[in-house]
Amino acid sequence: MAKRLTGVAAIAATMVAVALPSVASAGVKAGERTFSQSFPVASKFCERAAAGKERKALVPFAATILADCETLKTNFATAQTTVVTTRTTVRAQIAADKAAITAACPTPASTTHTACVNARHTEGLAIKALHSQLLIAVHTYYKTVEADRRAFWAEIKAVRPLHHAAADKPIKVENS
């Protein structure tokens, strides 16, 4: 009996250990990761290049590498700002639309039934459109960031000494 209990405890501990990383990343939304978290390999590569700590074979390509790094950082910051701003704006509008429904539909039933039905219909359509707008912004963010990642590594690998460089993995699309 004690062996079974120990086995069950070991399995439970393993399941928790496996589940925790996925739970921890479950709350990450588009635009919440930093540049270093989104592009771990590229960020380290760019830091070394900016500090002048790259191999001697790369010295003639330093200006090109630094320009590619700066382009990646700028494009990432633009995409990040756009999706975060859109999310903030849309959430505020959704809250206002929900407040309009609440105002038109007081908790105790009253004679404003028609106004309540109209508000639910109108504001419900607006909320649905806002959710679609947010989904489009998130989709655009991930597509842009992934395209920038591919373009960056294509440029870096075009430099002869770096044609075998290990690139960042594709950006994982998170629920937003």
N, C-alpha and C positions, 0 to 999 in steps of 0.2 A: 504494500500500500504506500509506503514512504517513497519507494522508487517511482511509482506512478505520479505521486504528488510532485516530486522533484522534476520529473519529465514534463509535466503540465506547466510547472512554473518556468522551466527553461523555454518551452515553446511560446508561452505568453510573453516572456521577456524578449525573445527574438522578434515576435510579431510587433511589439511596441517599438523596438529599435528600428525595424524596417518601416513602420508607419510614420514615425516622427518626422523624417525629412520631408515627406510628401505633405504632411499637415503643416509644417513650418512654411513651405513655399506656396501653400494653397491660397494664402491671402494676398499674394503679390499681384498687383494690377499693372496694366500697361503703363510704362513711364515711371514706375516706382524704383526700378533698379538703377544703380549708378552706372556710369560708363565702365568702370572697372568690373562691376558684376556682370554687365552685359557682354563685354568683350575682354575676358581675363587675359588671353594670350596677347591680343593686340595692345591692350593697355600696358602690359609689362614691356612688350617690344618697343612701344612708343616712348615709355619712360627711359629705357636704356638708350634709345637713339637720341632723345633730347639731352640726356646727360653725357653723351659722347662716349658711352661705354660699349659700343658695338664692335664687332671684329674689324680689323684693319681693312679687310676686303670691301667693307661697306662704306668706308670714308668717302669715296668719290660719289656715292649715291645718297649721302646724308641729307642734302637739300630736298631731293625727291621723296625720301622716306618721311622726313619731317612734314612736308606738304601733304602727303597722303594721310599721315596721322592727324594733322590739323583738320583736314577735310572730314575725316571720320568723326572726330570729336564735335565739330560744328554741326554736321548733319544730325548726329545723335541728339545734341542739345536742342536743336530746332524741333525734331520729331517729338522729343520728350515734353518740351514746353507746350507744343500744340495739343497733344493728347491730354495732358494734365489740365490745361486751361479749358478744353472742351468738356472734360469730365466735371470740373468744378461748375462751369456754367450750366450744363445740362442738369446736374443734380439740384442746383438752385431753382431752375425752372420747374423741375418735377415736384420739388417741395412746394412751390407756389401753386402749381396745379392741384396737388393733393389738398392744400389748404383751401382752395376755392371749392373743392368738392365738399370738404368738411363744413365750410361756411354755408353752403347751399343745402346741406343735408344734416340738420341738427339731430342729435341723438334721439330725443323724443319726437315721435312722428307728429308733424304739424300739417298745416294746410298748404305748405310749399312743395307738395309732392311733385308737381310738374317741373318746378324749378330744379328740384333735386335730380330728377331723371335727365333733364336737359344738361345740367352741369356734369353729371356722371358721363354722359355721352360725349359732350364736347371736350371736357378735360381728359377723359379716357383716351380719346383719339390723339390729343396733344401729347399725352404721356407716352403713348405707343410710338408716335413719331420721334419723340426725344430719345427713347430707348434705341430706335433704329439709327438715329444720328450718332449716338454714343458708340454703337456697335461698328459703324462705318469708321469713326475716328480711331477706334482700337485696331481694327483691321488694317487701316492705312498706316498706323504706327508700326505694326509688326512687319508689314510688307516693306516699308521704307527702311527700317533698321536692318532687315535681312538683306535687302538689295545693297545697302551701304556696306555691310559686312563683306558681301561677295565682291563688290567693286574694290574695296580696300585690299583684300587678299589677292585679287587678280593683279592689281598694280604692284603690290609687294613682290609677288612671285614672278613678275616680269623682270625684276632686277636679277641679273644672272646669278649672283652668289646666294640668292634667297629662293630659287625656284623649287626647293624641296622643303621650305619652311612649313611648320605645322600651323594650320589656321585654327581660328576659333570654331567651335561647333555651332551649328545653326541655332538661332534664337528660339527658345521654347515659347510657344504661344500659351499665355496664361489666361485663365478666365478673368474677364474684367467686367 
